[in-house]
């Protein structure tokens, strides 16, 4: 075998071996594996052992990986938290642009003796940064942290300004910078950005409702990412901004805990992003740093200025907004790495020939840039890893305290009798469950002993496998249970007890005849047999395409045992879907809901509307839903604190007002009354 290797099969094999073993080896050395990818690229590249050359495959997959990083950053953002912190993000973005520009121009002129134009272009390289360490944040599940959202917002600001400077300087030497150039640039960027912002969500919502095939949805999203990148490139800006913008507008359509999100993260983290990191390592010539001389001086100045200026931007942002030290470390860690826009700037500047025959950015700057990329990526990765670990430890302590308070983990039981509703019910359970739990879903198939058959058992097992496949695609382990019982309701109630289920999600009964009741006998039997929270759902569209949630709450609901649980579940759903949630309740209940939602994940999404004393059925009738809204009616079991005899009219009202609506009827958890005797009915032990 000759080196460098040119056979595509062996190239791909070597890259896969690096992707496989770099995390294992670096993990034993307590070094973030992202650094391993970059170091491996240095080792196998032309400036190392010359095993591989940086051919078109590295350029292609590297570009895809870079787009993927920016896309995931936009996709995983907490948009409501981002809106709340948009001013902080703007301030950080301006600081992380202005400080590197000012410090960079001064050092380039005074220490390196460069011209003003060269100094400005070099400083714009310091100002821009790449979210190389973002996969660490994603791995720790911290993408919704305030400091992360501020940094991502700041990244969009500083990279845009840096690329504008690059476009201006490049245009100066091509003779294209005039008033028409500026007008054309602004118009093109504005029009194409508006096209992405307004058309992509509409197109995405239509596609997800029409096609539920996993592969088609993945390819569709991937196509939109590169469409956004391509459109932004046509406008004269860097394509990474288009990928980031597509991620932001698709944010609400791809829940954080969903099969599609898991597939997107898996493919990016397993292949595209590592390819990009290895490619970055392959362009780094360590020998230029070892050789010393002017190249070494330039590399030291560039690395120190880039790192110091990014730290100062994070430091001033922390002090202005009184943030914690860990948040400062996170902002500094994420914003310190130089790669994408920096490479674009240095390569364009290196190609520009001045009138005296010299390059705008000489070979020393080119070599200094790759050394700066190496060190800033290493520093960025280490700092982000430390900050992420600290955040994760704090969250783990908080979640442990919450677990001790509640006394048990969540376990959501889902009967899978109807194959047509399995996917919607599983996806509903995924958006209400605790995202930190990687299990907690129990799929159940009950076979009636009286009419059991091999065919029935086969259908039941296929339904269980389908449920497990949907949940596992979201990286959630599912417990599959197939049992025989005297009737379906008895099987469900017994499984709740045996598996310690905390919640039950079932589909709404479909009436088979005029005499059939609205809920059917099954739901009534289950409600009598268990005191756990029960959600009865009818979803006509995929969960991720819901635009809003309307919750109708009866009087005295706050006195029910499960009040905090169902409030948490609905707020968690709104947070996961990124949609508004509006509660309708009477004065006292509304006050308690405001307290609960203010402490919830959906505090910026929730709205509580207070109504004067109004019979609950009239309150339900007053709601006018649309086809993209989930109407949630909080009901109650007979004999509970919030139960009212007027609840008996609900089926007729629902049939009249919400016949075609997405519906969720929720029965809160109650104190277990089994074995207790009541004066009203001493024979009732149900």
N, C-alpha and C positions, 0 to 999 in steps of 0.2 A: 504493500500500500504506500502510495506517495503522498507527501504533504505539501501544501494544504489539501485536505480531502475535498474532492469535487463531486463524488457520487452522491446524489440526493438522498438515497437510502441511508448511507452511513452518516451524512450530515444530520439528518433527522434523528437517527439513533443516538449520536453523541449528545445532541441537544436534550433529548429526553432523559438520558443518563444524568446529565447535569441537573435538570429540573427535579429528578427523583432523589439524587443523593446529596445535593447541596443543602437542603433543609435538614437532612438527617445528620450530616457531619457538623454543620454550623450549630445545630441544636445542642449537640454534645459540648460544644465550645461556648455555649451561652451567647452566641452572636446571631443577630437577626438574619434570617436566611436570604433576605433581599440583598444584603451585602455579599453573600455567597454567590448569588447570580452574577453580580457585577465583577467580583474577583475572578470567577470562572471565565467570564468573557475576556478579561485581561490575559488570563493564563493560556487560553486556546487561540487567541487572536494573533494577528500578524506581528504584534509587538511583544508577544509572549513566546509560546512554543510553536506558533504558526501551524496549528492543527487544522483550523478552519479559516477561511477568508470571509470577510463581511460581504457576502454576495446579495443578490436580489431577494433571496428568501428572508434574510435578516432585515432588509429594508421594508419588505412587505409586512411581515409579521410584527416587526418593531413598530411600524406605523399603526397597525391594527391595535397593538398593545397600548400605545400611547393614547389613541382615541378611546380605548376601553377604560383606561384609568379615569379620564375626564368624564366619560359617560356614566360610569358607576358613581363618581363623586356627585354628579347631578341627580342620579336616580335614587341614591340612598339618603339624600338630604331630608331633614325634617323641614318641609316647606313653610309650615306655620311658624316654627322657631326661627327660620331664616328671615321671614318677613318681620318678625318681632325684633330681630337683631340686624336688620338690613343697614341701619345707620352705623352700627359697630363694624359691620363688614366693610362698609364704604370707608370708614375712618382707617381701619387696618389696611385696606387696599391702598389708600392714598399714602399712608405712612410707609408701607413696605415698597412703595414706588419712589416717593420723594427722598427718603433717607438714603437708599442705595444710589440714587441719581446724584444727590449732592456730594456724598462721600466719594462716590466713584469718579466724578468729574475732577474733584480736588486732588485726589491721589494720582489720577492718570496724568494730569497736567504737571503737578509739582514733583511727584516721585518717579514717574516713568517718562516724562517729557513728551507726551503725545499731543497732537493738535486737538483743537476744541471739538471738531466733528468726530474724530476717532474716540475722544474721551466720552462724548455723549453716547455713541453707539456702544462702547464698552460698558458704560454705566447702565444702559438699558438692559444689557445682559445680566447685570447684578440684580436689577429690579424684577425681572421675570423669574418665575420658578415653576417647577413641575411637581405634581403631587406623587412623587415616586413612592413615598412611604404610606400612601393612602391604603394599600392592601392590608397593612398592619392594623389600621383603625377598623377596617371592615372585618378583619378576622376576630377582633376583640368585641365586635358588635357595638362600637362607639360612634357610629356615623351620625347619630342624632345629638351628640354632645354640642353644647353651645359653642365651645371653642373651635370645634371642627367646622361647624356651619359658618362661623365668622371667618375662618381661614379660607374656606372654599369661596365665599363671597369676595373676600379680598383677592384671591387668586384671579378670579374673573376680571376684577378691576385692573390689577397691576399688569397682567399678561396682555390685556387689551391695549393699555397705554404703551407698553413696551413694543408691541407689534406695530402700533401706529408710528412710533419713532423709527422703527426698522423700515416701514413702508416709505416714510418721508425721506430718509437718508438714501435708500435705494433708488427712489424716484429722482432725487437730486442729480445723481450721476447718470441716470438714464434720460434726463431732460424732460421728465413727465410731470413734475410738481408745478402746477399752476392752479388757478381758481377752479377751472373745470375739473381737474383731478380730484380736488377736495369735495366738490359737489357730487361728482360721480361716486366717490367712495362712500360718502354718507348716505346717499340715496340707495345704493345697492345693498349696503349692510342693513339699513333700516327695512327695506322691502323684504329682503330674504329672511331677516329675523322675524318679522311679523308673519311671514308665511309659515315659518316653523312653529311659532307660538300659537297661532290660531288654527292652522290646518292639521297639524300632527295629532293633537288630542282628539279632534273629531274623527280623523281617519283611524286612530288607534281604538277608540271606543267602538266604532262600527266593526272593525276587524275582530276584536275580542268577543263581541256578541255573536258574530256570524260563524266564526271558526274557533273550535276548542281544541284542535290538534296541537299537541305540545311542540312538535318540530316546526309546524307552520308559524306558530306564535313567536318562537325563538328567531327564526329566519326573518320574520317581518320586523321585529324590533331591531335586529342587527342591520337590516337594510335601511331603516330610518336613521340609525346612527351615522352611517356613511353617506346617506343623502344629506343630512345636516352638515357633515364635515365638507362634503363636496360643494354644497351651495355657499358655505362661508368662504371656501377657497376661491370660488368664482367671483365673490364680492371683493376679493383682494386682501382678506384677512386669513389668519391661520385656521386650518380646519378643526383644530382641537376645540376652538370656541363653539363651533357648530355641534360637535359631539356632546359637549357640556350642556348646551342649550336643549338638545333633544332629551338628554337625561332629566333635565328639570321639568320639561313639559310632560314627560311620560311618568313622572314621579307618582301621580295619583292613580295611574292605571296598573301599576305593578306593586302590589302590597309587599311590605318588607318580609313577611313570612308567607311565601307562596311558592309553588313549584317553578313558575317562570323566573322569579328572582333568583332562586337557587341555581337554576340552569345557567343564567347569565353570569353569575358570580363564579360558578364552577369552571366554565369554559375559559373565562378571562384569567382567573388565577392559576389554572392548570396549564395553560398553553400561551396565550397571547402576551400577557404581562411579563412572564419569565423570558420570553423571546426578546421583548423590548429591553429588559434589564441586561441580558447577556450581550445584546447588540451594543448597548451603551458602553459596557466594559471593553468590547473589542476595538473601540476607537481610541481608547486611552493608551498613550505611549508613556509608560513610567520611566523609560530611559532618558527622556528629555528632562525629567526632574532630577534624575541622578547625575546627569552630565554637568549640572550647575550652569554658571554663566548667566546671561541675560534672561534666558528662558526660565531659569529657576527663580530669579528675582520677580519676573512678571507673574509666575505661578503663585508665589507666596503672597504678593500684593493682592492678586485677584481673589485668592481663597480667603484671606483675612478680611478684606473689604466686604465680600459677599456674605460671609458668615456674621461678621460684626453688625452690618447694616440690618440684616434680617432679625438678629437678636434684639437690636435697639427698637425696631418696629414692634415686635412682640412685647417688649418691656414697656414701651410708652402706652400701647393699647391696654395692657394689664393695669397700669397705674391710672389711666384715664377712667376706666370703667370698674376699677376695684375688683379685679378678677383674682383668682387664686394662682399660686405659683405653678401648680400642675397645669392649669389652663395656659399659662404663658409658655411652658415647655412644649405643650401640644402645638400651639400656634407656631412657635419657632421651629419645632421639628418638621412639621408639614411644609413650611414655607422656605426651608433652607436649601432644599435640593435643587440644583440647576441641571437641566437636561434639554428639554424639547425646544422652547423658544431660544434658549441660549445657543444651542447648536445651529439653529436656523440663522441666527444673527451672525455668529462667527463665520459660518460658511459663506453667507452672502457678502459680509465685509471682506473676507479673504479673497473673494473673486473680483472685487472692485479695484481697478488699477487707476492710480492717480496720474496727474499730468507729468510728474517727475519719474514715473515708471515704478514707483513703490506701491505696495498694496495698502489699502485703507487699514486693514488689520493684518499685521505681518505674521510670519511663522512663529515668532515668540508668543504672540497672543493666542494663536491656534493651539500650540502645545500647552500654554498656560491654562487655556479653557478646559482641555480634557483632564488636566490635573485637578482643576477646580471642581469639575463635575464629579470626579472620584471622591474627593474629600467631603464635598458638600452632601453627596448622597450617603456616605458613611455616617457623617454627623447627623444628618436628617433621620436616618433609619434608627440609630441608637437612641436619640432623644425621643422620637415618636414611640419607640418600643417601651422606654421607661415611663413616659407619660401614660401610655395606654395601660400598662400593667398597674400603675397607681390608680387610674380610674376604675379598672376592672376590680381591683381589690376593694375599693370603697363601695362599688355597686354590689359586690358579693356580700359584704358585711351588711349592707342595707337590706338586700334580699333575704339574707339569713334571718334578720330581725323580723321581716315581714312574714317569713315562713313560720317562725316561732309564734307570732301573734295569731296567724290563722290556724295553726295546728296541723295542716296537711297540705300536700301538693294538689294541684288541679288534675283531675282525670275526667275527661269529657267522653261520655258514652254516646255512640251514634248507631242506632239500628239501621241496617242497610237492606231493607226489604224491597225497595223500589229502585231498580238500576238507573232509572232516569234522573233520580234526585241525589244520587250518591255524591257526585262531584260538587254540587252546590252546597250540600250539607257539610262535607269535609272542609271545603274552603271557608265556610262560615265558622266552623270550629277553629280553623287555623288562625283567623283574624281576631278571635276573642280569647284564645289561650295565651298564657304567659309566654312571650317569645324567648325567654331565657331557658325554658324547659324544652329539651329535645325529645320528650316523650309526652305521655298524658292523653293520647288519643286511643280509645277503645272502640273497635268496630265489632258489631254484634249481628249475627244471623241466627234467628230463632226458628226452629222447625217444630211445627205442631205435632205432638205425638199421635194424635188421632188420624191424621192423613199424611204421615211421613212417607217419603219415597226417595229412591236413589236420585231421581231427576231433581227433586226439590233440594236435596243436600248439595248436588252439583251446582245448581244455580246459586245457592247460598254461599258456597265457597268461592265461586267466581266473583260474587259481589264483594266479599271480604278482600280478595286479592286486589280488586280494582281500588277499593278504599285505601288499602295499604300502599299501593303504588302511587296514588295521588299524594298521600301524606309524606311518603318517603322522598318524593320529588322535591318536597320543601324541607328535607332533612329532619323530618319528625318521625320517630319510631311509633309504629302502631301495634297495639295488642289485638290480635284477631281471635274472636271467640265465636264458636259455632256450638249451639246447645239445643237439646230437645226439651220441650216442656209441654205442660197440659194446654197452654194457650200462649199467644204472643206476649200479652201484657204481663203475665206471670213470669215469662222468661226474661223480659226486660227488667222487671222489679228485682228479681233474684240476682241478676247479673250486676245491678247497681250495688247491691249489698256485698256480693262476693268480691267485686273488683274495687270497692271503695270509691265509686264514681261520685264526683262532686256536682256534675252537671249532666243534663240529658238534652241532646239536640235531635229532634224528630221532624219529619215532614208533615205538612198539614194534610189531614184526611181528605180524600176525594170522594164526594158523595156519589153513591152508586144508584140511588133511587130517591124518589120524592119523599119517602118516609124516613130516609136515613138522616141522622142528626148531623149538625155542622162539624163537630169534632169527631164523631164516631164513638163507638164504645171503647176503643183502644186507648185513646187519650184520657178519657174519664177514669178508666181503670188504673192507668199509670199514675195519675194525679192522686188517687186515693191510696195507692200502694207505696208512694215515696214522698219524702218531704224535701228532696233535693230540688235545685233550680231546674226548671223545664223550659226549653225554648221550642216552640212549634213554628216552623218556617215554611213559607211558600215563596220561592224566588223564581221570577220569570226571566231574569237576566243574570249574568255572572256577577259575583260579589264585587269584583274589582272595578266594575263599570258603574257602581252606584255613585251618585253625586251628592246625596244628602241622606240624613237619618232624622226622622221625626218620631219623638218618643212621647206618648200620651200616658200620664201618670195619675193614678187615682189618689184621692185624699187619704192621709194617714199611711201612705206607702213607706214613709221613713221609719215607721215603727216595726216593720217586718224584719225578721232575722237576716234575710238575704239582701237587704237594701244596698249595702256597700258592695256586695258581690256583683249584682246585676249592673249597678252603676259603673263599676270598674270595667266590666265586660263591654258594655256599650261604648264607653269612652275609649277603650283600647281599640275597638273596631274602627271608630272614627279616626283615631290616630294612625292605625295601620293603612287605612284606605285614603287618608288625607282628605276626608270629606267633612262637611259641616254637620253638626248634630244639634238639634233644637228640641228642648224639653218643654212640654206644656203641663203645668201643675198649679194647684192652689197655693195660697200664700205661704202657709207653714211648710208644706212639702217643697215648694220652690226655694225657700231659704236654705233648706238642708241640701238640696241639689246644687245650689250655687257653691256651698262649702265643699261638697264632694268634687265637683268638676274643677274647681280652682286648684285642687291638689292632684288632679289626674293628668294623664298623658295628653289629653285633648283639651287642656285649659284654654288654648287660643282658638280652638274650633267650636267650643260648646257655647250655647246660648240658652238661657232659661227664661221662658215667658210665663209670667204670673197671670193667672185668671181668677176672677172673682168666683165666689161659690156657684158652681154650675154642676148639675148632675153629670156623672161620668159619661153616660151614653151620649148626652148632648155635646160634651167636649170632644168625644170621638168623632161625632158626625160633623163637627165644625172644621175638621182638618181636610184640606183639599190637596191630595198628593199628585205627583206626576209619575211618569213611567220610570224615571231614574232615581226615585226616592224609595227608601225602605221605611214603611210605616210600622212602628213598634208600639204595641199596646201592652202595657204592664197590667196584667190581670191579678187574680188572687184566688186561692182555694176557699171553698165554703168553710166558714168558721174562723177565718183568719182576721187579723186586726183591720185590714184595709178592704175586706170583702163587703159588698153591698148587694142587696137583692136585685138591684138594677142591672147587675152584670149579666143576668139571664137574658137581657135584650141584646147583648153584644153580637151573637151570631147573626141576627137579622140585620143589624146595622152594618156589620162587616160585609155581608152579602150584597147589601144595597150600595154602600159607599166605596168599598175596596175590592170589588169583584175581580178587577184586573190588576190590582196593585201588588207590589212586592210587600209581603206581610211577615211580621214576626210577633207572635203572641207569647209573652213571657210570664211565667209563674215563678215568683221569687221563692227562694229556699225558706223553709219554716222550721220551727222547733219540731223535732220528731215526736209525733203524738201517739205513735203506736204503743200499746200497752197502757195508755193513760185512760182513765174513765172520766166522762164528763156528765154533769148533772142533766144537761139538755138531752143527751142520748146515752144512757149508761150501757147500752149494748153495742155501741159503735166503737170498735177498737181499730178502725182503719185510719 
